[in-house]
């Protein structure tokens, strides 16, 4: 367990997997200090060749209830009514979510419990999400007069506008099965099998070519925001770049020679 600034974040490394665990119960709030630590760990993993993927998990009964509203409310007493602090919070949160997407390594959310507001946003920002069958998801800021505009970015890119708007406007929670139906999570498993399911996913991905994953993840997100013709032009270029890597040459040679490939990440 790593502890910085008295904010506990579990940091574990094993078999190419960096596991980051929110451990500030009961709500595992995304305070400024917590987001700073998560961002620092993700940035450090970018060029760490020993890390092939990242798992985002949480301890306790809640995955995360989002931002620390008490922390934010206290800044209403600031001379500017809290404006500069609120700008800092949401800019930092946006940077954290963008870093997950832009990271050249896959990020898997391991969700056991409730994920609301920015906690739900964190799940949506990850490349994959595996949830226990007791998990629930919501963007219920509307209940306290705060529309979850930044979580809407990740939600609409995962589950579509109308489903996202239903969650955003009603503030109602959805269960794990509905989250899978919506496309917010990939799989729903019994709670006692959650860690094993994530470990299986992580183990499968961790042995793939780092070079191919790096190029492919970038292309997937970039092509989503452009026209069909532009998307094929972009991904065709990515395929050429991928084919020219050492990993692709090794992988194809290993396939033809019926042996296991030895990746170099280049």
Buried (B, 14 or more C-beta within 10 A) or exposed (E): EBEBEEBBBBBEEEEBBBBBBBBBEEBBBBBBBBBBBBBEBBEEBEEEEEBBBBBBBBBBEBBBBBBBBEBBEEBEEEEEEBEEBBEEBBEBBEBBBEBBBEBBBBBBBBBBBBBBBBBBBBBBBBBBBBBBBBBBBBBBBBEEEEEBEBBBBBBBBBBEEEBBEBBBEEBEBBBBEBBBBBEBBBBBBEEEEBBEBBBEBBEEBBEBBBBBBBBBBBBEEBBEEEEEEEBEEBBEEBBEEBEEBEBBBBBEEBEEEEEEBEBBBE
